[in-house]
Amino acid sequence: MDLEKLKAQLMSRIDTNDLLEVKKVERYIELLKLDSQCDEVLARDKTTIVIENGKQKFIKSHPAMVVLFPQESTKTETCT
């Protein structure tokens, strides 16, 4: 998605003298950038991470998944 085109389209639909509306558009574009970055990290690292603590290993949801699925953030599995 071309974020610059989207921003231009959204800005053309609002009153650009209204600073609150301009800020909403800017925040929305920033959220889309963050979402894209999360997608890239998840594609690279997959949806789980392994935490090692001495001899123990734990499989946890990737931290980026907590943003997407907060109810999953409390699940932890122990590796043997």
mmCIF file of the N, C-alpha and C atoms, coordinates in Angstrom:
data_MODEL
# 
_entry.id   MODEL 
# 
loop_
_atom_site.group_PDB 
_atom_site.id 
_atom_site.type_symbol 
_atom_site.label_atom_id 
_atom_site.label_alt_id 
_atom_site.label_comp_id 
_atom_site.label_asym_id 
_atom_site.label_entity_id 
_atom_site.label_seq_id 
_atom_site.pdbx_PDB_ins_code 
_atom_site.Cartn_x 
_atom_site.Cartn_y 
_atom_site.Cartn_z 
_atom_site.occupancy 
_atom_site.B_iso_or_equiv 
_atom_site.pdbx_formal_charge 
_atom_site.auth_seq_id 
_atom_site.auth_comp_id 
_atom_site.auth_asym_id 
_atom_site.auth_atom_id 
_atom_site.pdbx_PDB_model_num 
ATOM 1   N N  . MET A 1 1  ? 0.848   -1.172  0.000  1.00 0.00 ? 1  MET A N  1 
ATOM 2   C CA . MET A 1 1  ? 0.000   0.000   0.000  1.00 0.00 ? 1  MET A CA 1 
ATOM 3   C C  . MET A 1 1  ? 0.895   1.236   0.000  1.00 0.00 ? 1  MET A C  1 
ATOM 4   N N  . ASP A 1 2  ? 0.587   2.141   -0.845 1.00 0.00 ? 2  ASP A N  1 
ATOM 5   C CA . ASP A 1 2  ? 1.337   3.389   -0.935 1.00 0.00 ? 2  ASP A CA 1 
ATOM 6   C C  . ASP A 1 2  ? 0.787   4.362   0.113  1.00 0.00 ? 2  ASP A C  1 
ATOM 7   N N  . LEU A 1 3  ? 1.506   4.499   1.209  1.00 0.00 ? 3  LEU A N  1 
ATOM 8   C CA . LEU A 1 3  ? 1.025   5.318   2.318  1.00 0.00 ? 3  LEU A CA 1 
ATOM 9   C C  . LEU A 1 3  ? 0.974   6.801   1.983  1.00 0.00 ? 3  LEU A C  1 
ATOM 10  N N  . GLU A 1 4  ? 1.852   7.248   1.124  1.00 0.00 ? 4  GLU A N  1 
ATOM 11  C CA . GLU A 1 4  ? 1.828   8.662   0.742  1.00 0.00 ? 4  GLU A CA 1 
ATOM 12  C C  . GLU A 1 4  ? 0.561   8.998   -0.048 1.00 0.00 ? 4  GLU A C  1 
ATOM 13  N N  . LYS A 1 5  ? 0.171   8.076   -0.939 1.00 0.00 ? 5  LYS A N  1 
ATOM 14  C CA . LYS A 1 5  ? -1.071  8.298   -1.695 1.00 0.00 ? 5  LYS A CA 1 
ATOM 15  C C  . LYS A 1 5  ? -2.276  8.259   -0.762 1.00 0.00 ? 5  LYS A C  1 
ATOM 16  N N  . LEU A 1 6  ? -2.261  7.317   0.163  1.00 0.00 ? 6  LEU A N  1 
ATOM 17  C CA . LEU A 1 6  ? -3.361  7.213   1.118  1.00 0.00 ? 6  LEU A CA 1 
ATOM 18  C C  . LEU A 1 6  ? -3.461  8.470   1.968  1.00 0.00 ? 6  LEU A C  1 
ATOM 19  N N  . LYS A 1 7  ? -2.314  8.948   2.446  1.00 0.00 ? 7  LYS A N  1 
ATOM 20  C CA . LYS A 1 7  ? -2.313  10.169  3.252  1.00 0.00 ? 7  LYS A CA 1 
ATOM 21  C C  . LYS A 1 7  ? -2.855  11.349  2.450  1.00 0.00 ? 7  LYS A C  1 
ATOM 22  N N  . ALA A 1 8  ? -2.424  11.473  1.199  1.00 0.00 ? 8  ALA A N  1 
ATOM 23  C CA . ALA A 1 8  ? -2.907  12.564  0.348  1.00 0.00 ? 8  ALA A CA 1 
ATOM 24  C C  . ALA A 1 8  ? -4.415  12.458  0.139  1.00 0.00 ? 8  ALA A C  1 
ATOM 25  N N  . GLN A 1 9  ? -4.898  11.242  -0.069 1.00 0.00 ? 9  GLN A N  1 
ATOM 26  C CA . GLN A 1 9  ? -6.334  11.038  -0.264 1.00 0.00 ? 9  GLN A CA 1 
ATOM 27  C C  . GLN A 1 9  ? -7.109  11.414  0.995  1.00 0.00 ? 9  GLN A C  1 
ATOM 28  N N  . LEU A 1 10 ? -6.633  10.972  2.149  1.00 0.00 ? 10 LEU A N  1 
ATOM 29  C CA . LEU A 1 10 ? -7.320  11.291  3.401  1.00 0.00 ? 10 LEU A CA 1 
ATOM 30  C C  . LEU A 1 10 ? -7.269  12.788  3.699  1.00 0.00 ? 10 LEU A C  1 
ATOM 31  N N  . MET A 1 11 ? -6.129  13.402  3.432  1.00 0.00 ? 11 MET A N  1 
ATOM 32  C CA . MET A 1 11 ? -6.006  14.844  3.685  1.00 0.00 ? 11 MET A CA 1 
ATOM 33  C C  . MET A 1 11 ? -6.933  15.649  2.771  1.00 0.00 ? 11 MET A C  1 
ATOM 34  N N  . SER A 1 12 ? -7.184  15.142  1.567  1.00 0.00 ? 12 SER A N  1 
ATOM 35  C CA . SER A 1 12 ? -8.083  15.862  0.658  1.00 0.00 ? 12 SER A CA 1 
ATOM 36  C C  . SER A 1 12 ? -9.536  15.797  1.114  1.00 0.00 ? 12 SER A C  1 
ATOM 37  N N  . ARG A 1 13 ? -9.844  14.831  2.000  1.00 0.00 ? 13 ARG A N  1 
ATOM 38  C CA . ARG A 1 13 ? -11.213 14.660  2.460  1.00 0.00 ? 13 ARG A CA 1 
ATOM 39  C C  . ARG A 1 13 ? -11.533 15.409  3.756  1.00 0.00 ? 13 ARG A C  1 
ATOM 40  N N  . ILE A 1 14 ? -10.520 16.000  4.365  1.00 0.00 ? 14 ILE A N  1 
ATOM 41  C CA . ILE A 1 14 ? -10.749 16.686  5.640  1.00 0.00 ? 14 ILE A CA 1 
ATOM 42  C C  . ILE A 1 14 ? -10.447 18.175  5.505  1.00 0.00 ? 14 ILE A C  1 
ATOM 43  N N  . ASP A 1 15 ? -10.840 18.899  6.528  1.00 0.00 ? 15 ASP A N  1 
ATOM 44  C CA . ASP A 1 15 ? -10.499 20.324  6.628  1.00 0.00 ? 15 ASP A CA 1 
ATOM 45  C C  . ASP A 1 15 ? -9.084  20.396  7.185  1.00 0.00 ? 15 ASP A C  1 
ATOM 46  N N  . THR A 1 16 ? -8.113  20.725  6.349  1.00 0.00 ? 16 THR A N  1 
ATOM 47  C CA . THR A 1 16 ? -6.711  20.727  6.778  1.00 0.00 ? 16 THR A CA 1 
ATOM 48  C C  . THR A 1 16 ? -6.392  21.874  7.733  1.00 0.00 ? 16 THR A C  1 
ATOM 49  N N  . ASN A 1 17 ? -7.330  22.776  7.940  1.00 0.00 ? 17 ASN A N  1 
ATOM 50  C CA . ASN A 1 17 ? -7.146  23.818  8.955  1.00 0.00 ? 17 ASN A CA 1 
ATOM 51  C C  . ASN A 1 17 ? -7.530  23.321  10.344 1.00 0.00 ? 17 ASN A C  1 
ATOM 52  N N  . ASP A 1 18 ? -8.232  22.191  10.382 1.00 0.00 ? 18 ASP A N  1 
ATOM 53  C CA . ASP A 1 18 ? -8.618  21.580  11.654 1.00 0.00 ? 18 ASP A CA 1 
ATOM 54  C C  . ASP A 1 18 ? -7.460  20.681  12.110 1.00 0.00 ? 18 ASP A C  1 
ATOM 55  N N  . LEU A 1 19 ? -6.685  21.164  13.065 1.00 0.00 ? 19 LEU A N  1 
ATOM 56  C CA . LEU A 1 19 ? -5.477  20.447  13.495 1.00 0.00 ? 19 LEU A CA 1 
ATOM 57  C C  . LEU A 1 19 ? -5.780  19.081  14.078 1.00 0.00 ? 19 LEU A C  1 
ATOM 58  N N  . LEU A 1 20 ? -6.928  18.930  14.712 1.00 0.00 ? 20 LEU A N  1 
ATOM 59  C CA . LEU A 1 20 ? -7.299  17.634  15.266 1.00 0.00 ? 20 LEU A CA 1 
ATOM 60  C C  . LEU A 1 20 ? -7.490  16.609  14.151 1.00 0.00 ? 20 LEU A C  1 
ATOM 61  N N  . GLU A 1 21 ? -8.154  16.986  13.094 1.00 0.00 ? 21 GLU A N  1 
ATOM 62  C CA . GLU A 1 21 ? -8.359  16.073  11.964 1.00 0.00 ? 21 GLU A CA 1 
ATOM 63  C C  . GLU A 1 21 ? -7.032  15.718  11.294 1.00 0.00 ? 21 GLU A C  1 
ATOM 64  N N  . VAL A 1 22 ? -6.162  16.682  11.148 1.00 0.00 ? 22 VAL A N  1 
ATOM 65  C CA . VAL A 1 22 ? -4.844  16.431  10.560 1.00 0.00 ? 22 VAL A CA 1 
ATOM 66  C C  . VAL A 1 22 ? -4.067  15.448  11.431 1.00 0.00 ? 22 VAL A C  1 
ATOM 67  N N  . LYS A 1 23 ? -4.120  15.640  12.738 1.00 0.00 ? 23 LYS A N  1 
ATOM 68  C CA . LYS A 1 23 ? -3.424  14.754  13.671 1.00 0.00 ? 23 LYS A CA 1 
ATOM 69  C C  . LYS A 1 23 ? -3.969  13.326  13.584 1.00 0.00 ? 23 LYS A C  1 
ATOM 70  N N  . LYS A 1 24 ? -5.274  13.185  13.429 1.00 0.00 ? 24 LYS A N  1 
ATOM 71  C CA . LYS A 1 24 ? -5.873  11.851  13.297 1.00 0.00 ? 24 LYS A CA 1 
ATOM 72  C C  . LYS A 1 24 ? -5.341  11.131  12.066 1.00 0.00 ? 24 LYS A C  1 
ATOM 73  N N  . VAL A 1 25 ? -5.238  11.837  10.956 1.00 0.00 ? 25 VAL A N  1 
ATOM 74  C CA . VAL A 1 25 ? -4.714  11.242  9.727  1.00 0.00 ? 25 VAL A CA 1 
ATOM 75  C C  . VAL A 1 25 ? -3.256  10.840  9.933  1.00 0.00 ? 25 VAL A C  1 
ATOM 76  N N  . GLU A 1 26 ? -2.469  11.719  10.535 1.00 0.00 ? 26 GLU A N  1 
ATOM 77  C CA . GLU A 1 26 ? -1.054  11.407  10.768 1.00 0.00 ? 26 GLU A CA 1 
ATOM 78  C C  . GLU A 1 26 ? -0.901  10.195  11.679 1.00 0.00 ? 26 GLU A C  1 
ATOM 79  N N  . ARG A 1 27 ? -1.713  10.127  12.731 1.00 0.00 ? 27 ARG A N  1 
ATOM 80  C CA . ARG A 1 27 ? -1.655  8.981   13.640 1.00 0.00 ? 27 ARG A CA 1 
ATOM 81  C C  . ARG A 1 27 ? -2.042  7.692   12.933 1.00 0.00 ? 27 ARG A C  1 
ATOM 82  N N  . TYR A 1 28 ? -3.061  7.773   12.086 1.00 0.00 ? 28 TYR A N  1 
ATOM 83  C CA . TYR A 1 28 ? -3.495  6.591   11.345 1.00 0.00 ? 28 TYR A CA 1 
ATOM 84  C C  . TYR A 1 28 ? -2.384  6.087   10.426 1.00 0.00 ? 28 TYR A C  1 
ATOM 85  N N  . ILE A 1 29 ? -1.714  6.978   9.743  1.00 0.00 ? 29 ILE A N  1 
ATOM 86  C CA . ILE A 1 29 ? -0.610  6.588   8.859  1.00 0.00 ? 29 ILE A CA 1 
ATOM 87  C C  . ILE A 1 29 ? 0.518   5.953   9.670  1.00 0.00 ? 29 ILE A C  1 
ATOM 88  N N  . GLU A 1 30 ? 0.829   6.518   10.835 1.00 0.00 ? 30 GLU A N  1 
ATOM 89  C CA . GLU A 1 30 ? 1.876   5.938   11.695 1.00 0.00 ? 30 GLU A CA 1 
ATOM 90  C C  . GLU A 1 30 ? 1.481   4.537   12.167 1.00 0.00 ? 30 GLU A C  1 
ATOM 91  N N  . LEU A 1 31 ? 0.215   4.336   12.493 1.00 0.00 ? 31 LEU A N  1 
ATOM 92  C CA . LEU A 1 31 ? -0.248  3.007   12.902 1.00 0.00 ? 31 LEU A CA 1 
ATOM 93  C C  . LEU A 1 31 ? -0.124  1.999   11.762 1.00 0.00 ? 31 LEU A C  1 
ATOM 94  N N  . LEU A 1 32 ? -0.406  2.426   10.558 1.00 0.00 ? 32 LEU A N  1 
ATOM 95  C CA . LEU A 1 32 ? -0.239  1.541   9.408  1.00 0.00 ? 32 LEU A CA 1 
ATOM 96  C C  . LEU A 1 32 ? 1.235   1.172   9.198  1.00 0.00 ? 32 LEU A C  1 
ATOM 97  N N  . LYS A 1 33 ? 2.130   2.120   9.437  1.00 0.00 ? 33 LYS A N  1 
ATOM 98  C CA . LYS A 1 33 ? 3.571   1.835   9.326  1.00 0.00 ? 33 LYS A CA 1 
ATOM 99  C C  . LYS A 1 33 ? 3.988   0.814   10.380 1.00 0.00 ? 33 LYS A C  1 
ATOM 100 N N  . LEU A 1 34 ? 3.520   0.993   11.616 1.00 0.00 ? 34 LEU A N  1 
ATOM 101 C CA . LEU A 1 34 ? 3.840   0.043   12.692 1.00 0.00 ? 34 LEU A CA 1 
ATOM 102 C C  . LEU A 1 34 ? 3.284   -1.341  12.396 1.00 0.00 ? 34 LEU A C  1 
ATOM 103 N N  . ASP A 1 35 ? 2.071   -1.390  11.862 1.00 0.00 ? 35 ASP A N  1 
ATOM 104 C CA . ASP A 1 35 ? 1.461   -2.667  11.510 1.00 0.00 ? 35 ASP A CA 1 
ATOM 105 C C  . ASP A 1 35 ? 2.283   -3.375  10.442 1.00 0.00 ? 35 ASP A C  1 
ATOM 106 N N  . SER A 1 36 ? 2.763   -2.630  9.480  1.00 0.00 ? 36 SER A N  1 
ATOM 107 C CA . SER A 1 36 ? 3.595   -3.206  8.428  1.00 0.00 ? 36 SER A CA 1 
ATOM 108 C C  . SER A 1 36 ? 4.911   -3.743  9.000  1.00 0.00 ? 36 SER A C  1 
ATOM 109 N N  . GLN A 1 37 ? 5.501   -3.005  9.920  1.00 0.00 ? 37 GLN A N  1 
ATOM 110 C CA . GLN A 1 37 ? 6.740   -3.454  10.559 1.00 0.00 ? 37 GLN A CA 1 
ATOM 111 C C  . GLN A 1 37 ? 6.511   -4.733  11.359 1.00 0.00 ? 37 GLN A C  1 
ATOM 112 N N  . CYS A 1 38 ? 5.387   -4.809  12.066 1.00 0.00 ? 38 CYS A N  1 
ATOM 113 C CA . CYS A 1 38 ? 5.055   -6.024  12.823 1.00 0.00 ? 38 CYS A CA 1 
ATOM 114 C C  . CYS A 1 38 ? 4.897   -7.210  11.877 1.00 0.00 ? 38 CYS A C  1 
ATOM 115 N N  . ASP A 1 39 ? 4.242   -6.999  10.746 1.00 0.00 ? 39 ASP A N  1 
ATOM 116 C CA . ASP A 1 39 ? 4.084   -8.067  9.763  1.00 0.00 ? 39 ASP A CA 1 
ATOM 117 C C  . ASP A 1 39 ? 5.432   -8.569  9.278  1.00 0.00 ? 39 ASP A C  1 
ATOM 118 N N  . GLU A 1 40 ? 6.376   -7.664  9.032  1.00 0.00 ? 40 GLU A N  1 
ATOM 119 C CA . GLU A 1 40 ? 7.714   -8.050  8.573  1.00 0.00 ? 40 GLU A CA 1 
ATOM 120 C C  . GLU A 1 40 ? 8.442   -8.870  9.635  1.00 0.00 ? 40 GLU A C  1 
ATOM 121 N N  . VAL A 1 41 ? 8.361   -8.435  10.887 1.00 0.00 ? 41 VAL A N  1 
ATOM 122 C CA . VAL A 1 41 ? 9.034   -9.145  11.980 1.00 0.00 ? 41 VAL A CA 1 
ATOM 123 C C  . VAL A 1 41 ? 8.426   -10.533 12.164 1.00 0.00 ? 41 VAL A C  1 
ATOM 124 N N  . LEU A 1 42 ? 7.107   -10.625 12.121 1.00 0.00 ? 42 LEU A N  1 
ATOM 125 C CA . LEU A 1 42 ? 6.451   -11.922 12.279 1.00 0.00 ? 42 LEU A CA 1 
ATOM 126 C C  . LEU A 1 42 ? 6.762   -12.851 11.112 1.00 0.00 ? 42 LEU A C  1 
ATOM 127 N N  . ALA A 1 43 ? 6.878   -12.319 9.921  1.00 0.00 ? 43 ALA A N  1 
ATOM 128 C CA . ALA A 1 43 ? 7.242   -13.147 8.769  1.00 0.00 ? 43 ALA A CA 1 
ATOM 129 C C  . ALA A 1 43 ? 8.660   -13.689 8.935  1.00 0.00 ? 43 ALA A C  1 
ATOM 130 N N  . ARG A 1 44 ? 9.525   -12.885 9.506  1.00 0.00 ? 44 ARG A N  1 
ATOM 131 C CA . ARG A 1 44 ? 10.921  -13.290 9.699  1.00 0.00 ? 44 ARG A CA 1 
ATOM 132 C C  . ARG A 1 44 ? 11.074  -14.240 10.878 1.00 0.00 ? 44 ARG A C  1 
ATOM 133 N N  . ASP A 1 45 ? 10.457  -13.889 12.022 1.00 0.00 ? 45 ASP A N  1 
ATOM 134 C CA . ASP A 1 45 ? 10.687  -14.629 13.260 1.00 0.00 ? 45 ASP A CA 1 
ATOM 135 C C  . ASP A 1 45 ? 9.632   -15.682 13.577 1.00 0.00 ? 45 ASP A C  1 
ATOM 136 N N  . LYS A 1 46 ? 8.546   -15.699 12.841 1.00 0.00 ? 46 LYS A N  1 
ATOM 137 C CA . LYS A 1 46 ? 7.394   -16.581 13.073 1.00 0.00 ? 46 LYS A CA 1 
ATOM 138 C C  . LYS A 1 46 ? 6.640   -16.112 14.332 1.00 0.00 ? 46 LYS A C  1 
ATOM 139 N N  . THR A 1 47 ? 5.671   -16.904 14.786 1.00 0.00 ? 47 THR A N  1 
ATOM 140 C CA . THR A 1 47 ? 4.760   -16.431 15.829 1.00 0.00 ? 47 THR A CA 1 
ATOM 141 C C  . THR A 1 47 ? 5.180   -16.775 17.248 1.00 0.00 ? 47 THR A C  1 
ATOM 142 N N  . THR A 1 48 ? 6.231   -17.559 17.419 1.00 0.00 ? 48 THR A N  1 
ATOM 143 C CA . THR A 1 48 ? 6.689   -17.902 18.761 1.00 0.00 ? 48 THR A CA 1 
ATOM 144 C C  . THR A 1 48 ? 8.180   -17.619 18.909 1.00 0.00 ? 48 THR A C  1 
ATOM 145 N N  . ILE A 1 49 ? 8.596   -17.452 20.155 1.00 0.00 ? 49 ILE A N  1 
ATOM 146 C CA . ILE A 1 49 ? 10.009  -17.296 20.468 1.00 0.00 ? 49 ILE A CA 1 
ATOM 147 C C  . ILE A 1 49 ? 10.353  -18.261 21.587 1.00 0.00 ? 49 ILE A C  1 
ATOM 148 N N  . VAL A 1 50 ? 11.612  -18.636 21.675 1.00 0.00 ? 50 VAL A N  1 
ATOM 149 C CA . VAL A 1 50 ? 12.078  -19.528 22.738 1.00 0.00 ? 50 VAL A CA 1 
ATOM 150 C C  . VAL A 1 50 ? 12.904  -18.703 23.713 1.00 0.00 ? 50 VAL A C  1 
ATOM 151 N N  . ILE A 1 51 ? 12.514  -18.760 24.975 1.00 0.00 ? 51 ILE A N  1 
ATOM 152 C CA . ILE A 1 51 ? 13.230  -18.073 26.040 1.00 0.00 ? 51 ILE A CA 1 
ATOM 153 C C  . ILE A 1 51 ? 14.029  -19.116 26.808 1.00 0.00 ? 51 ILE A C  1 
ATOM 154 N N  . GLU A 1 52 ? 15.336  -18.900 26.939 1.00 0.00 ? 52 GLU A N  1 
ATOM 155 C CA . GLU A 1 52 ? 16.178  -19.827 27.698 1.00 0.00 ? 52 GLU A CA 1 
ATOM 156 C C  . GLU A 1 52 ? 16.594  -19.168 28.994 1.00 0.00 ? 52 GLU A C  1 
ATOM 157 N N  . ASN A 1 53 ? 16.391  -19.899 30.091 1.00 0.00 ? 53 ASN A N  1 
ATOM 158 C CA . ASN A 1 53 ? 16.756  -19.434 31.424 1.00 0.00 ? 53 ASN A CA 1 
ATOM 159 C C  . ASN A 1 53 ? 17.526  -20.561 32.090 1.00 0.00 ? 53 ASN A C  1 
ATOM 160 N N  . GLY A 1 54 ? 18.825  -20.519 31.949 1.00 0.00 ? 54 GLY A N  1 
ATOM 161 C CA . GLY A 1 54 ? 19.633  -21.615 32.471 1.00 0.00 ? 54 GLY A CA 1 
ATOM 162 C C  . GLY A 1 54 ? 19.343  -22.881 31.690 1.00 0.00 ? 54 GLY A C  1 
ATOM 163 N N  . LYS A 1 55 ? 18.894  -23.933 32.389 1.00 0.00 ? 55 LYS A N  1 
ATOM 164 C CA . LYS A 1 55 ? 18.560  -25.200 31.736 1.00 0.00 ? 55 LYS A CA 1 
ATOM 165 C C  . LYS A 1 55 ? 17.115  -25.242 31.246 1.00 0.00 ? 55 LYS A C  1 
ATOM 166 N N  . GLN A 1 56 ? 16.348  -24.240 31.603 1.00 0.00 ? 56 GLN A N  1 
ATOM 167 C CA . GLN A 1 56 ? 14.938  -24.227 31.217 1.00 0.00 ? 56 GLN A CA 1 
ATOM 168 C C  . GLN A 1 56 ? 14.749  -23.521 29.884 1.00 0.00 ? 56 GLN A C  1 
ATOM 169 N N  . LYS A 1 57 ? 13.802  -24.015 29.111 1.00 0.00 ? 57 LYS A N  1 
ATOM 170 C CA . LYS A 1 57 ? 13.419  -23.372 27.856 1.00 0.00 ? 57 LYS A CA 1 
ATOM 171 C C  . LYS A 1 57 ? 11.904  -23.187 27.872 1.00 0.00 ? 57 LYS A C  1 
ATOM 172 N N  . PHE A 1 58 ? 11.465  -22.012 27.464 1.00 0.00 ? 58 PHE A N  1 
ATOM 173 C CA . PHE A 1 58 ? 10.043  -21.704 27.398 1.00 0.00 ? 58 PHE A CA 1 
ATOM 174 C C  . PHE A 1 58 ? 9.703   -21.225 25.999 1.00 0.00 ? 58 PHE A C  1 
ATOM 175 N N  . ILE A 1 59 ? 8.572   -21.666 25.503 1.00 0.00 ? 59 ILE A N  1 
ATOM 176 C CA . ILE A 1 59 ? 8.070   -21.172 24.223 1.00 0.00 ? 59 ILE A CA 1 
ATOM 177 C C  . ILE A 1 59 ? 6.974   -20.162 24.541 1.00 0.00 ? 59 ILE A C  1 
ATOM 178 N N  . LYS A 1 60 ? 7.133   -18.953 24.015 1.00 0.00 ? 60 LYS A N  1 
ATOM 179 C CA . LYS A 1 60 ? 6.162   -17.890 24.264 1.00 0.00 ? 60 LYS A CA 1 
ATOM 180 C C  . LYS A 1 60 ? 5.706   -17.292 22.938 1.00 0.00 ? 60 LYS A C  1 
ATOM 181 N N  . SER A 1 61 ? 4.578   -16.636 22.993 1.00 0.00 ? 61 SER A N  1 
ATOM 182 C CA . SER A 1 61 ? 4.111   -15.904 21.817 1.00 0.00 ? 61 SER A CA 1 
ATOM 183 C C  . SER A 1 61 ? 5.083   -14.780 21.525 1.00 0.00 ? 61 SER A C  1 
ATOM 184 N N  . HIS A 1 62 ? 5.284   -14.516 20.253 1.00 0.00 ? 62 HIS A N  1 
ATOM 185 C CA . HIS A 1 62 ? 6.143   -13.411 19.851 1.00 0.00 ? 62 HIS A CA 1 
ATOM 186 C C  . HIS A 1 62 ? 5.575   -12.113 20.429 1.00 0.00 ? 62 HIS A C  1 
ATOM 187 N N  . PRO A 1 63 ? 6.418   -11.212 20.951 1.00 0.00 ? 63 PRO A N  1 
ATOM 188 C CA . PRO A 1 63 ? 5.914   -9.954  21.532 1.00 0.00 ? 63 PRO A CA 1 
ATOM 189 C C  . PRO A 1 63 ? 5.020   -9.149  20.586 1.00 0.00 ? 63 PRO A C  1 
ATOM 190 N N  . ALA A 1 64 ? 5.263   -9.223  19.295 1.00 0.00 ? 64 ALA A N  1 
ATOM 191 C CA . ALA A 1 64 ? 4.409   -8.505  18.345 1.00 0.00 ? 64 ALA A CA 1 
ATOM 192 C C  . ALA A 1 64 ? 3.012   -9.109  18.308 1.00 0.00 ? 64 ALA A C  1 
ATOM 193 N N  . MET A 1 65 ? 2.880   -10.375 18.644 1.00 0.00 ? 65 MET A N  1 
ATOM 194 C CA . MET A 1 65 ? 1.569   -11.021 18.663 1.00 0.00 ? 65 MET A CA 1 
ATOM 195 C C  . MET A 1 65 ? 0.719   -10.509 19.822 1.00 0.00 ? 65 MET A C  1 
ATOM 196 N N  . VAL A 1 66 ? 1.360   -10.041 20.883 1.00 0.00 ? 66 VAL A N  1 
ATOM 197 C CA . VAL A 1 66 ? 0.621   -9.509  22.027 1.00 0.00 ? 66 VAL A CA 1 
ATOM 198 C C  . VAL A 1 66 ? -0.210  -8.315  21.591 1.00 0.00 ? 66 VAL A C  1 
ATOM 199 N N  . VAL A 1 67 ? 0.329   -7.528  20.685 1.00 0.00 ? 67 VAL A N  1 
ATOM 200 C CA . VAL A 1 67 ? -0.395  -6.371  20.169 1.00 0.00 ? 67 VAL A CA 1 
ATOM 201 C C  . VAL A 1 67 ? -1.608  -6.827  19.374 1.00 0.00 ? 67 VAL A C  1 
ATOM 202 N N  . LEU A 1 68 ? -1.442  -7.894  18.609 1.00 0.00 ? 68 LEU A N  1 
ATOM 203 C CA . LEU A 1 68 ? -2.519  -8.373  17.752 1.00 0.00 ? 68 LEU A CA 1 
ATOM 204 C C  . LEU A 1 68 ? -3.556  -9.198  18.508 1.00 0.00 ? 68 LEU A C  1 
ATOM 205 N N  . PHE A 1 69 ? -3.075  -10.035 19.442 1.00 0.00 ? 69 PHE A N  1 
ATOM 206 C CA . PHE A 1 69 ? -3.952  -10.947 20.172 1.00 0.00 ? 69 PHE A CA 1 
ATOM 207 C C  . PHE A 1 69 ? -3.616  -10.908 21.662 1.00 0.00 ? 69 PHE A C  1 
ATOM 208 N N  . PRO A 1 70 ? -4.055  -9.896  22.399 1.00 0.00 ? 70 PRO A N  1 
ATOM 209 C CA . PRO A 1 70 ? -3.671  -9.746  23.804 1.00 0.00 ? 70 PRO A CA 1 
ATOM 210 C C  . PRO A 1 70 ? -4.036  -10.936 24.681 1.00 0.00 ? 70 PRO A C  1 
ATOM 211 N N  . GLN A 1 71 ? -5.108  -11.650 24.381 1.00 0.00 ? 71 GLN A N  1 
ATOM 212 C CA . GLN A 1 71 ? -5.511  -12.781 25.207 1.00 0.00 ? 71 GLN A CA 1 
ATOM 213 C C  . GLN A 1 71 ? -4.510  -13.925 25.129 1.00 0.00 ? 71 GLN A C  1 
ATOM 214 N N  . GLU A 1 72 ? -3.712  -13.976 24.083 1.00 0.00 ? 72 GLU A N  1 
ATOM 215 C CA . GLU A 1 72 ? -2.719  -15.034 23.911 1.00 0.00 ? 72 GLU A CA 1 
ATOM 216 C C  . GLU A 1 72 ? -1.426  -14.751 24.674 1.00 0.00 ? 72 GLU A C  1 
ATOM 217 N N  . SER A 1 73 ? -1.236  -13.540 25.180 1.00 0.00 ? 73 SER A N  1 
ATOM 218 C CA . SER A 1 73 ? 0.039   -13.150 25.765 1.00 0.00 ? 73 SER A CA 1 
ATOM 219 C C  . SER A 1 73 ? 0.355   -13.880 27.066 1.00 0.00 ? 73 SER A C  1 
ATOM 220 N N  . THR A 1 74 ? -0.640  -14.466 27.705 1.00 0.00 ? 74 THR A N  1 
ATOM 221 C CA . THR A 1 74 ? -0.392  -15.119 28.982 1.00 0.00 ? 74 THR A CA 1 
ATOM 222 C C  . THR A 1 74 ? -0.024  -16.593 28.827 1.00 0.00 ? 74 THR A C  1 
ATOM 223 N N  . LYS A 1 75 ? -0.081  -17.138 27.624 1.00 0.00 ? 75 LYS A N  1 
ATOM 224 C CA . LYS A 1 75 ? 0.222   -18.539 27.413 1.00 0.00 ? 75 LYS A CA 1 
ATOM 225 C C  . LYS A 1 75 ? 1.730   -18.744 27.319 1.00 0.00 ? 75 LYS A C  1 
ATOM 226 N N  . THR A 1 76 ? 2.224   -19.704 28.112 1.00 0.00 ? 76 THR A N  1 
ATOM 227 C CA . THR A 1 76 ? 3.635   -20.080 28.073 1.00 0.00 ? 76 THR A CA 1 
ATOM 228 C C  . THR A 1 76 ? 3.711   -21.593 28.129 1.00 0.00 ? 76 THR A C  1 
ATOM 229 N N  . GLU A 1 77 ? 4.536   -22.187 27.291 1.00 0.00 ? 77 GLU A N  1 
ATOM 230 C CA . GLU A 1 77 ? 4.730   -23.622 27.313 1.00 0.00 ? 77 GLU A CA 1 
ATOM 231 C C  . GLU A 1 77 ? 6.170   -23.909 27.698 1.00 0.00 ? 77 GLU A C  1 
ATOM 232 N N  . THR A 1 78 ? 6.381   -25.000 28.430 1.00 0.00 ? 78 THR A N  1 
ATOM 233 C CA . THR A 1 78 ? 7.719   -25.407 28.827 1.00 0.00 ? 78 THR A CA 1 
ATOM 234 C C  . THR A 1 78 ? 8.225   -26.455 27.857 1.00 0.00 ? 78 THR A C  1 
ATOM 235 N N  . CYS A 1 79 ? 9.445   -26.264 27.391 1.00 0.00 ? 79 CYS A N  1 
ATOM 236 C CA . CYS A 1 79 ? 10.079  -27.257 26.511 1.00 0.00 ? 79 CYS A CA 1 
ATOM 237 C C  . CYS A 1 79 ? 10.752  -28.304 27.381 1.00 0.00 ? 79 CYS A C  1 
ATOM 238 N N  . THR A 1 80 ? 10.835  -29.505 26.868 1.00 0.00 ? 80 THR A N  1 
ATOM 239 C CA . THR A 1 80 ? 11.533  -30.556 27.618 1.00 0.00 ? 80 THR A CA 1 
ATOM 240 C C  . THR A 1 80 ? 12.842  -30.863 26.992 1.00 0.00 ? 80 THR A C  1 
# 
